[in-house]
Amino acid sequence: MTEDQALVRKVKIEGIDKQFLESASTFVQNDIRPNSKQKLALYNTFNTRKGKYRTDRIKSIGEAPHILDSSLLDISRVQIEKFLATKGYLNAKVKSDLKIENKKAEILFTADQGSVFKVKEITYIIEDSTAKSLYMANRARFSHIKEGQRFDSDSLALEREQIFKMMKQNGYFDYVRQFVRFEVDSNLKNNEVNLKLYLANPANKSSHQTYLIDNSQITITNSAGSKDIQNLDTVRIDNQFNFIDYSRKFNPKPISRYVYLKKGNLYNIDNEDITYDRLYDLNVFRNVKIDYQKSSDSTARLIPRYTITPLKRMSSRIEGEYIFNAGRNGLNIGNTYTNRNLFGGAELLELKVKYGIFFDATGKSKIFDRVFSRDLQLGANLVIPKLLVPFNIPLMGKNGMPRTTISSSYQLFDQKEAFSSRVFINSITYDWVETKQKLHSFTPINVEFRKGELDAVLRDSLIRRGFELYVKTNDRKFFNFGSKYAFTLNANKLNTYSNFWYFKGSLDAAGNSLALLNSIVKFNEDIEGFKEVFGIPYQQYVKTEFDLRYYRALGGEQQLVARINPGIGIPYGNSVRLTFEKNFFAGGSSGIRAWQARTLGPGKYNRAVFGTSGTADTLRSNLRNLDQLGEIKLEANLEYRFKVADNILNAKVKGATFADFGNIWRSSDFIENPDGQFKFNKFLGQLAIGIGAGLRFDYNYFVFRLDAGIKVKDPQFIGSDQYVIKHLFNKKQFKEDFNISHRPDVYRFVQYNFGIGMPF
């Protein structure tokens, strides 16, 4: 800044009703609003050199300092006055005052609102009697202009928009917004105005014309958008949909199911919008265009004409990630093959394969001798765009696409000298949309088979030390037959900048049908007394989890998100403990981000309990990722999100600062996890706390995320030693002491997380 410049540090507006204060502040020109401290710091970091701002090659990162500009000050004052006038304060005056000290400016806008003007009388001048009757019958439902209320010009704009929507919903295809205008007479006494609403007829016509829907013409091109195949037949469905398919790939019946412009109905713009939404929701079309041809006779009918371009039928996507931290590194690589429109009815088939391998980064042997774990996952999903049930149900597509997903997956996992697992899962799931805000997902059939096997040496070592829980939890086979249900509220708002609550609740229950069947047909029992199906014990439990968030928009692309995520699992009947997969774990890129996944909790559990002998070191290494789990979970997050730059590496870059809290607990006191049991009078003192910051690279189709979390409070320690952040900048002695009692575990004060998509 030069000597005659000042940085705007504060803007204040006085004399305005609280209900309008926030809106009035938006009329202060952006370049004279106080800078965001985070954005200004980013800008200063990348655009200063030797204590001075760069004058060339300026990077569009963060936010340039907002320097006082007197012309913008006056523009802001006038705009606030105009805003107050739109809210009924027609005689409002605003003045501005300026205070500059030490090259820092404070701006004060003071408003004299004057008296508010109210609506005395409303006159409706609508030439078309049918349109007038329609308006008068519906205005109570949407109108915001009423006699005796405060005059508000925004309400007039809203009225015009609502009339446009009403007319378009009731057959008036040719109607445009310009047919409505308002006349405001403020030359009255007692601060009152008279309103006149005019709804004009089309030029040279005595009324507005309504239109009925006629037969539809639906043309599906090939994926290149061309129509280069000759002599194709037209197929008529339901005596109204004429199909021509140049791709020769689609069955017209499932497509027509989600066309809502039906023959004989009045034209309705809502049905047009829903048709667009559902055809795109089928996830097989790249482009959909609807236009209309008016009938050549005098019947006032519209012929909808659909031109639809499909996506390429088959595709393959390769994804990979490299993971490092806490003494381990490795990679995951996967491929997803997609076949859209498998049977001609917009069915989606996905075949997935994913392979992951982790290495012990602390070892000194050859790389393949340092393999810590291998994980191979195979999966297949068939998604059908309707609810596939053995009985008739109403068509459920008005608010969202219903889907039936038939899924099968197989996982092979091996952890060197510790544990191997084979899991086979089959399910059928129904997803439907009750309203645009309410989503339901019901899995009536979920069948799982799992075979887990501990390394023989590890199993014997665990038994000798009394850690039989790990043996009983992991070294066994089981059969699981259950159901799941999930309800989600406001998922459609997650990519918006508005104020809203988000909620997702899930319920997972298993074994009840088999227990009922056992009361009729007695099952065999194993040596421990558990009932068996196909010679394998079945599981019986209930598990529930909730995710409640509040999203608060802070203006521009700034947002504050608060989240709480509790959960509990309860085994009963034919089970005395949850299986490993059904337990909760803490840490990870979407949880408490200062901890790597499965390295936090339960409770105050500290892995130093294994001792310091060489045998203990081996046991601690082999049980890594297996011993830190629980039946009870509580997490909470607070995250502030903001824009950093519009274009870095072809992505919009956003930043975030966050604080995470939480832990997991055991439901009972187990010798394997001392101090891991949940107790109401102690759990608050056992919450882990992490803080951090991150970047999100938004490439439109996906978001690549990088977060760095810093441990603040670690519940595995005692008393004030839990606040490990005090060792962050003097950590040598702390890490040496930790290594003595925890090797081969390595303590990391900072955890880096890479991910795809937002954390929540």
DANORKA-V880996 format. One record per backbone hydrogen bond with DSSP energy under -0.5 kcal/mol. NH is the residue of the N-H (numbers start at 1). CO is the residue of the C=O. Records with the same first field share a line. If there is no record, write none. Layout:
BEGIN
NH->CO + CO
END
This chain:
BEGIN
5->2
7->103
8->66
9->7 + 105
10->105
12->107
14->109
20->17
21->17 + 18
22->18
24->20
25->21
26->22 + 23
27->24
28->25
29->27
32->29
33->30
35->8
40->36
41->37
42->38
43->39
44->40
45->41
46->42
47->43
48->44
49->52
52->49
54->47
61->59
62->644
63->39
67->65
68->6
73->69
74->70
75->71
76->72
77->73
78->74
79->75
80->76
81->77
82->78
83->79
84->80
85->81
86->82
87->83 + 84
88->85
89->84
90->88
92->89
93->112
95->110
97->108
99->106
101->104
104->101
105->7
106->99
107->10
108->97
109->12
110->95 + 108
111->14 + 109
112->93
113->111
117->88
118->191
119->149
120->118 + 193
121->193
123->195
125->123 + 197
126->124
127->125 + 199
129->127
132->128
133->129
134->130
135->131
136->132
137->133
138->134 + 135
139->135
141->138
142->138 + 139
143->139
146->144
148->119
149->146
151->117
153->86
154->86
155->152
156->152
157->153
158->154
159->155
160->156
161->157
162->158
163->159
164->160
165->161
166->162
167->163
168->164
169->165
170->166 + 167
171->168 + 267
172->167
173->171
175->172
179->176
180->177
181->198
183->196
185->183 + 194
186->184
188->186 + 192
192->189
193->118
194->185
195->121
196->183
197->123
198->181 + 196
199->125
200->179 + 198
205->202
211->171
212->300
213->265
214->302
216->240
217->304
218->216 + 242
219->217 + 306
220->218 + 244
221->219 + 308
222->226
225->222
230->228
235->233 + 243
237->241
240->237
241->237
242->216 + 240
243->235 + 241
244->218
246->220 + 244
247->220
251->344
252->250
255->251
256->252
257->253
258->255
259->256
260->258
262->260
264->213
265->262
267->211
269->168
271->268
272->268
273->269
274->270
275->271
276->272
277->273
278->274
279->275
280->276
281->277
282->278
283->280
286->309
287->309
289->307
291->305
293->303
295->301
302->212
303->293
304->302
305->291
306->217 + 304
307->289
308->219 + 306
309->287
310->221 + 308
311->284
315->338
317->336
319->334
321->332
323->330
325->328
328->325
329->359
330->323
331->357
332->321
333->355
334->319
335->353
336->317
337->335 + 351
338->315
339->349
340->313 + 338
341->347
342->347
344->341
348->383
349->339 + 347
350->348 + 381
351->337
352->379
353->335
354->377
355->333
356->375
357->331
358->373
359->329
360->370
361->327 + 359
362->327
363->360
369->366
370->366 + 367
371->368
372->358
373->358
374->414
375->356
376->412
377->354
378->410
379->352
380->408
381->350
382->406
383->348 + 381
384->382 + 404
386->384
388->386
389->387
397->395
403->431
404->384
405->429
406->382 + 404
407->405 + 427
408->380
409->425
410->378
411->423
412->376
413->421
414->374
415->419
416->372 + 414
418->415
419->415
420->453
421->413
422->451
423->411
424->449
425->409
426->447
427->407
428->445
429->405
430->442
431->403
432->440
434->432 + 438
435->438
439->437 + 488
440->432
441->486
442->430
443->484
444->442
445->428
446->482
447->426
448->446 + 480
449->424
450->478
451->422
452->476
453->420
455->418
459->455
460->456
461->457
462->458
463->459
464->460
465->461
466->463
467->462
468->466
470->467
471->467
472->468
473->469
474->470
475->471
476->474
478->450
479->537
480->448
482->446
483->509
484->443
485->507
486->441
487->505
488->439
489->503
490->437
493->490
494->491
496->493
498->496
500->498 + 551
502->549
503->489
504->547
505->487
506->545
507->485
508->543
509->483
510->541
511->481
515->511
516->512
517->513
518->514
519->515
520->516 + 517
521->517
522->520
526->530
529->526
532->524
533->536
536->533
538->531
539->479
541->510
542->570
543->508
544->568
545->506
546->566
547->504
548->564
549->502
550->562
551->500
552->550 + 560
553->551
554->558
558->555
559->641
560->552
561->639
562->550
563->637
564->548
565->635
567->633
568->544
569->631
570->542
572->540
575->572
580->473
582->579
583->579 + 580
584->630
586->600
588->592 + 595
591->588
593->591
595->592
598->586
599->586 + 596
600->586
602->664
603->664
604->675
605->602
609->606
610->607
611->608
617->613
618->614
619->615
620->616
621->617
622->618
623->619
624->621
626->623
627->623
629->627
630->584
631->665
632->665
633->567
634->663
635->565
636->661
637->563
638->659
639->561
640->657
641->559
642->655
644->653
645->653
648->651
651->648
652->698
653->645 + 651
654->652 + 696
655->642
656->694
657->640
658->692
659->638
660->690
661->636
662->688
663->634
665->632
666->676
670->668
673->670
674->671
676->673
678->666
682->679
683->679
685->682
686->683
687->684
688->662
689->713
690->660
691->710
692->658
693->708
694->656
695->706
696->654
697->704
698->652 + 696
699->697 + 702
701->699
704->697
705->755
706->695
707->753
708->693
709->751
710->691
711->749
712->689
713->689
714->722
715->713
717->714
721->718
722->719
723->720
724->722
725->712
726->723
727->724
728->725
730->727
735->731
736->732
737->733
738->734
739->735
740->736
741->737
742->738
743->739
745->742
749->747
751->709
753->707
755->705
757->703
END
